[in-house]
Amino acid sequence: MTATTAIWIRNDLRLQDHPAIERALLISGKPDDRILFVFHVHERYFKKDNPRVDYFYKTVRSFSDDLAAKGIGIRFIYGSAEDAWHDFFDQFPDVTAVVATMDPTDFALERDALVKELTVARDVHFELTESNHIHHQHAIYKDDNTPYKVYTPYMKQWMKRSVRPLIAIDHAKLSEKSLNVAMNRDTLDQQLAHSRWDWKAIGEKNAHKRMTQFMEERLHAYDEQRDYPAIAGTSRLSPYLKTGTLSAVQVYHAAYAALENGSKGAETYIKELAWRDFYNMIHSHYDDLKHQEFQEKFRHLDWRNDPELLERWKQGQTGFPLIDAAMRQLNQTGWMHNRLRMAVASFLTKDYHLDWREGEQYFAERLIDYDEASNVGGWQWASSVGTDASPYFRVFNPVRQSKRFDPKGSFIKKYVPELSNVPEKYIHEPAKISGKAKEESGFEIGVDYPNPSVDHSEARLKAIAMFEGGSSS
């Protein structure tokens, strides 16, 4: 009897350094054993018209094209997890094992538990390999065997641990073992035919190209340039980590090689990778952080309910140029510079006093690199309600942030073109333009660009009062 191992592809859209593929090849050791890639288009996400989903499914399509070019079969299945996998097992009765990469999100854990029940009922082996992290959520504990709650001591232990070597995948053997079947991608293709977005440089090949360019050309200046949004000083690898077109281990080894070659920015960059694992660990050990604050004392804050202000923030119409440029970058590109993520989160929660969950959810819809653990962790950090968070009395001043990190207004003018004629002296506070500068620029505050929608000094004091009054400690 021919035995087939199904490789259930999720956020691991690559053919290199892939533990699940390695495991499937090991399971399929007999000459007649076969391997079949499977991608489940879940009803929860299918037909959602947002950039995050669109980017992901186009990366899936690119991956399936790569497989086809190598003569490797993949089958698309649709619907709820229960219906899709029931139908799959009925259509492919020779499947004796399902192997997948672990996804530690709450949704994925529930889905995987359901599919495992189906496999048990059919006497099919079900196995999860390590997630796309450098050190998984149970790898690092304190001496008392409890999880860390503070990043720095966690990071110090993280840096001491050895990292597994890269996994070499025998593509010739994978192709030889492949069960070639009809792809069944038409339904997904029809959905993507109506897409409003045109993504550049997706897929595994482009991911490696960008990683190489960053390591060779920009990593050395990472310390000095990473906080300036007008400069291409960050790696921009997060979308590839999200989709799994790069593994975190691949990125680590590339950065570590640069560190050994004397790259000044490599250690700082590697510590940023530790943040990703830290938030994954926190998210895995503490319940429902997407919906409730890590710090219990801040679970009953009196957040403001103001849909008009929320919409101003979403659309980049707050009257604070750096905040507006950041939000427009998100809306136009599906990505936002990390320094700006902190700034807009602080602004939403501490200038507008709106619930951090509103911002987190908007990022979940718009970010092509959306990672639940990192996004929730970042929002709770900026709004001072999370683990190892910024103190509640630390309130980012949007004008000072603007002057410090976009001093010439280059980034602002790129995304807020209505300020393109405003002189550099006024670019951070265009409401102050007057006299000859106003006349020569032809700029009219309140007409060409909104007045500041909030008084930052007053808002800061109100935010501090809200935290001090709403704390249950």
C-alpha positions as CSV (number, residue, x, y, z in Angstrom):
1,M,0.0,0.0,0.0
2,T,1.2,3.5,-0.9
3,A,1.4,5.8,2.2
4,T,1.1,9.5,1.7
5,T,2.3,12.1,4.2
6,A,0.5,15.5,3.9
7,I,2.5,18.6,4.6
8,W,0.0,21.1,5.9
9,I,1.4,24.5,4.9
10,R,0.4,27.6,6.9
11,N,2.7,30.5,7.8
12,D,5.8,28.6,6.4
13,L,5.7,29.4,2.7
14,R,9.2,28.3,1.8
15,L,11.2,25.3,0.7
16,Q,14.4,26.0,2.6
17,D,15.1,25.4,6.4
18,H,11.7,23.8,6.9
19,P,11.3,21.4,9.8
20,A,7.9,20.1,8.6
21,I,9.3,19.2,5.2
22,E,12.3,17.5,6.8
23,R,10.0,15.5,9.0
24,A,7.7,14.5,6.2
25,L,10.7,13.2,4.1
26,L,11.9,11.2,7.1
27,I,8.4,9.7,7.6
28,S,8.2,8.8,3.9
29,G,11.2,6.6,3.9
30,K,9.9,3.7,1.8
31,P,10.3,3.8,-2.0
32,D,6.6,3.9,-2.7
33,D,5.7,6.5,0.0
34,R,4.5,9.8,-1.3
35,I,4.2,13.4,-0.1
36,L,1.5,16.0,-0.8
37,F,1.5,19.6,0.2
38,V,-1.9,20.9,1.4
39,F,-3.1,24.5,2.0
40,H,-6.4,25.1,3.8
41,V,-8.2,28.3,2.8
42,H,-10.1,28.8,6.0
43,E,-13.6,30.4,5.8
44,R,-12.6,32.8,8.6
45,Y,-10.2,34.7,6.3
46,F,-11.3,33.9,2.8
47,K,-12.9,36.9,0.9
48,K,-11.8,39.4,3.6
49,D,-11.0,42.6,1.7
50,N,-8.0,43.9,3.5
51,P,-4.3,44.2,2.7
52,R,-3.1,41.7,5.3
53,V,-5.2,38.8,3.9
54,D,-4.5,39.8,0.3
55,Y,-0.8,39.9,0.8
56,F,-0.8,36.5,2.5
57,Y,-2.9,34.8,-0.1
58,K,-0.8,36.2,-2.9
59,T,2.3,34.8,-1.2
60,V,0.5,31.5,-1.0
61,R,-0.1,31.7,-4.7
62,S,3.5,32.5,-5.4
63,F,4.6,29.5,-3.2
64,S,2.3,27.1,-5.1
65,D,3.7,28.4,-8.4
66,D,7.2,27.6,-7.0
67,L,6.1,24.1,-6.1
68,A,4.6,23.5,-9.6
69,A,7.8,24.7,-11.2
70,K,9.7,22.0,-9.3
71,G,7.1,19.3,-10.1
72,I,5.8,19.2,-6.5
73,G,2.1,18.8,-5.9
74,I,-0.1,20.9,-3.7
75,R,-3.8,20.6,-3.0
76,F,-6.0,23.6,-1.9
77,I,-8.9,22.8,0.3
78,Y,-11.7,25.2,1.4
79,G,-14.3,25.8,4.1
80,S,-14.3,25.2,7.8
81,A,-11.5,23.0,9.2
82,E,-13.9,20.2,9.9
83,D,-15.5,20.1,6.4
84,A,-12.3,20.8,4.5
85,W,-10.3,18.0,6.2
86,H,-13.2,15.5,6.1
87,D,-13.4,16.0,2.3
88,F,-9.6,15.8,2.0
89,F,-9.3,12.5,3.8
90,D,-12.2,11.1,1.7
91,Q,-10.5,12.1,-1.5
92,F,-7.1,10.9,-0.5
93,P,-7.6,7.7,1.6
94,D,-3.9,6.8,1.3
95,V,-2.9,9.7,3.6
96,T,-1.5,8.2,6.8
97,A,0.2,11.2,8.3
98,V,-0.2,15.0,8.5
99,V,2.8,17.1,9.4
100,A,2.6,20.9,10.0
101,T,4.5,23.7,11.6
102,M,3.2,24.8,15.0
103,D,1.3,28.1,15.0
104,P,1.0,29.3,18.7
105,T,-1.9,31.7,18.2
106,D,-5.1,31.0,20.0
107,F,-7.1,30.5,16.8
108,A,-4.5,28.1,15.4
109,L,-4.3,26.0,18.5
110,E,-8.1,25.5,18.5
111,R,-8.1,24.7,14.8
112,D,-5.2,22.2,15.1
113,A,-6.9,20.5,18.1
114,L,-10.0,20.0,16.0
115,V,-8.0,18.6,13.0
116,K,-6.1,16.3,15.3
117,E,-9.4,14.8,16.5
118,L,-10.3,14.1,12.9
119,T,-7.0,12.4,12.3
120,V,-7.3,10.3,15.4
121,A,-10.7,9.1,14.3
122,R,-9.2,8.0,10.9
123,D,-6.1,6.5,12.4
124,V,-3.9,9.2,10.7
125,H,-0.7,10.3,12.5
126,F,-0.7,14.1,13.3
127,E,2.5,15.9,14.2
128,L,3.5,19.5,14.7
129,T,7.1,20.7,14.3
130,E,8.6,23.7,15.9
131,S,7.1,27.2,15.2
132,N,8.9,29.9,13.1
133,H,10.8,31.2,16.1
134,I,14.4,31.0,17.1
135,H,13.6,29.7,20.6
136,H,10.1,28.4,21.2
137,Q,7.7,29.6,23.9
138,H,8.7,26.9,26.4
139,A,12.5,27.1,25.8
140,I,13.5,29.7,28.4
141,Y,12.3,29.9,32.0
142,K,13.5,31.6,35.2
143,D,15.3,29.5,37.9
144,D,11.9,28.9,39.6
145,N,10.5,27.4,36.3
146,T,8.2,30.3,35.7
147,P,8.2,32.5,32.6
148,Y,10.0,35.8,32.4
149,K,7.9,38.9,32.5
150,V,10.7,41.4,31.8
151,Y,12.5,41.5,28.5
152,T,16.1,42.2,29.5
153,P,16.7,39.1,31.7
154,Y,14.9,37.0,29.1
155,M,17.0,38.4,26.4
156,K,20.3,37.7,28.3
157,Q,19.3,34.0,28.6
158,W,18.1,34.0,25.0
159,M,21.5,35.3,23.8
160,K,23.3,32.5,25.6
161,R,21.4,29.7,24.0
162,S,22.7,27.9,20.9
163,V,20.6,28.0,17.8
164,R,19.9,25.0,15.7
165,P,21.7,24.7,12.4
166,L,19.9,25.4,9.1
167,I,18.0,22.4,7.7
168,A,19.0,21.4,4.2
169,I,16.0,20.1,2.1
170,D,16.6,17.7,-0.7
171,H,14.4,19.2,-3.4
172,A,15.2,16.4,-5.8
173,K,13.9,13.8,-3.4
174,L,10.9,16.0,-2.5
175,S,10.0,16.2,-6.2
176,E,10.5,12.5,-6.6
177,K,8.2,11.7,-3.6
178,S,5.6,14.2,-4.7
179,L,2.0,13.1,-5.3
180,N,1.0,15.1,-8.3
181,V,-2.7,16.1,-8.1
182,A,-4.9,18.8,-9.5
183,M,-4.1,22.0,-7.5
184,N,-7.7,23.0,-7.0
185,R,-6.7,26.7,-6.8
186,D,-9.4,28.2,-9.0
187,T,-11.5,29.5,-6.1
188,L,-8.6,31.3,-4.6
189,D,-7.5,32.7,-8.0
190,Q,-11.0,34.1,-8.6
191,Q,-10.9,35.9,-5.3
192,L,-7.4,37.4,-6.0
193,A,-8.5,38.5,-9.5
194,H,-10.5,41.2,-7.8
195,S,-7.6,42.4,-5.7
196,R,-7.0,46.1,-5.2
197,W,-3.4,45.7,-4.2
198,D,-0.2,45.2,-6.2
199,W,2.5,43.8,-4.0
200,K,6.1,43.9,-5.0
201,A,8.9,41.4,-4.1
202,I,6.8,38.6,-2.6
203,G,7.9,35.0,-2.2
204,E,10.9,33.1,-1.0
205,K,13.4,34.2,-3.7
206,N,12.6,37.9,-3.1
207,A,12.8,37.3,0.7
208,H,16.4,36.0,0.4
209,K,17.3,38.8,-1.9
210,R,16.1,41.4,0.5
211,M,17.8,39.7,3.5
212,T,21.1,39.6,1.7
213,Q,20.9,43.2,0.7
214,F,20.1,44.3,4.2
215,M,22.9,42.2,5.8
216,E,25.5,43.4,3.2
217,E,24.4,47.0,2.7
218,R,22.5,48.4,5.8
219,L,23.1,46.2,8.8
220,H,26.4,47.9,9.7
221,A,24.5,51.2,10.2
222,Y,21.4,49.7,11.9
223,D,22.2,51.3,15.3
224,E,22.4,54.8,13.8
225,Q,19.6,54.6,11.2
226,R,16.8,52.3,12.4
227,D,14.8,55.1,14.1
228,Y,14.5,57.4,11.1
229,P,11.6,56.6,8.9
230,A,12.9,58.6,5.9
231,I,15.9,56.3,5.8
232,A,15.8,52.7,4.6
233,G,17.6,51.7,7.9
234,T,15.4,48.8,9.0
235,S,15.4,45.3,7.5
236,R,11.9,45.3,6.2
237,L,12.0,41.5,6.7
238,S,8.9,41.3,8.9
239,P,6.5,40.4,6.1
240,Y,8.7,37.5,5.2
241,L,8.9,36.3,8.7
242,K,5.1,36.6,9.0
243,T,4.5,34.5,5.9
244,G,7.4,32.2,6.6
245,T,9.1,32.8,3.3
246,L,12.0,33.3,5.6
247,S,12.6,31.4,8.8
248,A,13.6,33.3,11.9
249,V,16.6,30.9,12.2
250,Q,17.7,31.8,8.7
251,V,17.6,35.5,9.6
252,Y,19.5,34.8,12.9
253,H,22.3,32.9,11.2
254,A,22.7,35.6,8.5
255,A,22.9,38.3,11.2
256,Y,25.2,36.3,13.4
257,A,27.6,35.7,10.5
258,A,27.6,39.5,10.0
259,L,28.3,40.0,13.7
260,E,31.3,37.6,13.5
261,N,32.6,39.7,10.5
262,G,32.5,42.9,12.6
263,S,29.1,44.4,11.7
264,K,28.4,47.1,14.3
265,G,24.6,46.8,14.0
266,A,24.3,43.1,14.1
267,E,24.0,42.6,17.9
268,T,21.3,45.2,18.1
269,Y,19.4,43.6,15.3
270,I,19.7,40.1,16.8
271,K,18.3,41.5,20.1
272,E,15.3,42.7,18.1
273,L,14.7,39.1,17.0
274,A,14.7,38.2,20.7
275,W,11.8,40.7,21.2
276,R,9.8,38.6,18.7
277,D,10.4,35.4,20.8
278,F,9.7,37.2,24.1
279,Y,6.3,38.4,23.0
280,N,5.5,34.9,21.6
281,M,6.4,33.4,25.0
282,I,4.3,36.0,26.9
283,H,1.3,35.5,24.5
284,S,1.5,31.7,24.9
285,H,1.7,31.7,28.7
286,Y,-1.0,34.3,29.6
287,D,-4.6,34.0,28.5
288,D,-6.5,36.2,26.1
289,L,-4.0,39.1,25.9
290,K,-5.5,40.2,22.6
291,H,-8.6,41.2,24.5
292,Q,-7.4,42.1,28.0
293,E,-4.5,43.9,29.6
294,F,-1.5,41.9,31.0
295,Q,-1.6,44.2,34.1
296,E,-4.8,43.4,35.9
297,K,-4.7,46.8,37.7
298,F,-5.3,48.5,34.3
299,R,-8.2,46.3,33.1
300,H,-10.9,48.9,34.0
301,L,-9.5,52.1,32.6
302,D,-12.1,54.6,31.5
303,W,-11.2,54.7,27.8
304,R,-12.9,57.3,25.7
305,N,-15.5,56.3,23.1
306,D,-15.2,58.7,20.2
307,P,-15.7,57.2,16.7
308,E,-14.9,60.5,15.0
309,L,-11.4,60.7,16.7
310,L,-10.8,57.1,15.9
311,E,-11.5,57.7,12.2
312,R,-9.2,60.8,12.2
313,W,-6.4,58.6,13.5
314,K,-7.1,55.8,11.0
315,Q,-7.1,58.1,8.0
316,G,-4.2,60.3,9.1
317,Q,-6.1,63.5,9.7
318,T,-5.1,64.2,13.3
319,G,-3.4,67.5,12.5
320,F,0.0,66.1,13.8
321,P,2.1,65.6,10.7
322,L,4.3,62.7,11.8
323,I,1.3,60.8,13.1
324,D,-0.7,61.4,9.9
325,A,2.2,60.4,7.7
326,A,2.7,57.2,9.6
327,M,-1.0,56.2,9.4
328,R,-1.0,57.0,5.7
329,Q,2.1,54.9,5.2
330,L,0.2,52.1,6.8
331,N,-2.9,52.6,4.6
332,Q,-1.0,52.9,1.4
333,T,1.7,50.2,1.9
334,G,0.5,47.8,4.5
335,W,3.6,48.5,6.6
336,M,4.7,51.0,9.1
337,H,8.1,51.9,10.5
338,N,8.6,50.5,14.0
339,R,9.4,53.9,15.6
340,L,6.2,55.2,14.2
341,R,4.2,52.2,15.5
342,M,5.1,53.3,19.0
343,A,4.3,56.9,18.2
344,V,0.9,56.3,16.8
345,A,0.0,53.9,19.5
346,S,1.0,56.4,22.2
347,F,-1.0,59.1,20.4
348,L,-4.2,57.0,20.2
349,T,-4.1,55.9,23.8
350,K,-2.6,58.9,25.6
351,D,-3.5,61.9,23.4
352,Y,-6.9,60.6,22.3
353,H,-7.5,58.4,25.3
354,L,-9.0,55.7,23.0
355,D,-8.8,52.0,23.8
356,W,-5.6,50.3,22.7
357,R,-7.7,47.4,21.3
358,E,-9.2,49.7,18.7
359,G,-5.7,50.4,17.4
360,E,-4.5,46.8,17.7
361,Q,-7.5,45.6,15.6
362,Y,-6.9,48.2,12.9
363,F,-3.3,47.1,12.7
364,A,-4.5,43.5,12.5
365,E,-6.5,44.4,9.3
366,R,-3.9,46.6,7.6
367,L,-0.4,45.3,8.5
368,I,1.0,42.7,6.0
369,D,3.4,41.6,8.7
370,Y,0.8,41.3,11.4
371,D,1.9,38.9,14.1
372,E,-0.6,38.6,16.9
373,A,1.9,38.2,19.7
374,S,4.2,41.0,18.6
375,N,1.4,43.4,17.7
376,V,-0.6,42.9,21.0
377,G,2.7,43.1,22.9
378,G,3.7,46.3,21.2
379,W,0.3,47.9,21.7
380,Q,0.2,47.0,25.4
381,W,3.7,48.3,25.8
382,A,2.9,51.7,24.2
383,S,-0.3,52.1,26.2
384,S,1.4,51.1,29.4
385,V,-0.8,48.1,30.2
386,G,1.4,45.2,29.2
387,T,4.3,43.3,30.5
388,D,7.5,45.3,30.9
389,A,5.6,48.2,29.5
390,S,6.5,51.9,29.1
391,P,5.5,53.7,32.3
392,Y,2.0,55.3,32.1
393,F,3.5,58.7,32.7
394,R,5.7,58.4,29.7
395,V,3.7,60.1,26.9
396,F,5.3,60.5,23.5
397,N,5.2,64.1,22.4
398,P,4.2,63.9,18.7
399,V,5.9,67.2,17.8
400,R,9.2,66.3,19.5
401,Q,9.1,62.8,17.9
402,S,8.6,64.5,14.6
403,K,11.5,67.0,15.1
404,R,13.8,64.3,16.4
405,F,13.2,61.5,13.9
406,D,12.1,63.3,10.7
407,P,14.0,66.6,11.2
408,K,13.7,67.8,7.6
409,G,10.2,66.5,7.2
410,S,11.2,64.3,4.3
411,F,9.0,61.4,5.5
412,I,6.1,63.7,6.3
413,K,6.1,65.3,2.8
414,K,6.2,61.9,1.2
415,Y,2.9,60.8,2.8
416,V,1.3,64.2,3.5
417,P,1.7,66.0,0.2
418,E,-0.5,68.9,1.2
419,L,2.4,70.0,3.4
420,S,4.9,69.8,0.5
421,N,5.2,73.6,0.2
422,V,5.4,74.2,4.0
423,P,8.9,75.4,4.9
424,E,11.1,73.1,7.0
425,K,10.8,75.5,10.0
426,Y,7.0,74.8,10.2
427,I,6.7,71.3,8.9
428,H,6.3,69.8,12.3
429,E,3.8,72.4,13.5
430,P,2.2,73.8,10.3
431,A,-0.5,75.7,12.4
432,K,2.2,78.1,13.4
433,I,3.0,79.3,9.9
434,S,2.5,83.0,9.4
435,G,3.6,86.1,7.7
436,K,5.8,85.9,4.6
437,A,6.3,82.1,4.9
438,K,2.5,81.6,4.8
439,E,2.1,84.0,1.9
440,E,4.8,82.4,-0.2
441,S,3.8,78.8,0.5
442,G,0.1,79.5,-0.2
443,F,-0.7,77.1,2.7
444,E,-3.8,77.6,4.8
445,I,-4.1,75.7,8.0
446,G,-7.6,74.4,8.5
447,V,-8.2,74.4,4.8
448,D,-5.2,72.5,3.2
449,Y,-4.5,70.5,6.4
450,P,-6.4,70.1,9.7
451,N,-5.6,72.0,12.8
452,P,-4.2,69.9,15.7
453,S,-7.2,67.9,16.9
454,V,-6.0,67.8,20.5
455,D,-3.9,69.9,22.9
456,H,-1.0,67.5,23.7
457,S,-0.1,69.1,27.0
458,E,-3.7,68.9,28.3
459,A,-4.1,65.4,26.9
460,R,-1.0,64.2,28.6
461,L,-2.2,65.3,32.0
462,K,-5.6,63.7,31.4
463,A,-3.9,60.4,30.4
464,I,-1.9,60.3,33.6
465,A,-5.0,61.1,35.6
466,M,-6.9,58.3,33.9
467,F,-4.2,55.8,34.8
468,E,-3.9,57.0,38.3
469,G,-7.6,57.1,38.8
470,G,-8.3,53.8,37.0
471,S,-5.6,51.7,38.6
472,S,-7.0,49.0,41.0
473,S,-3.7,48.8,42.9
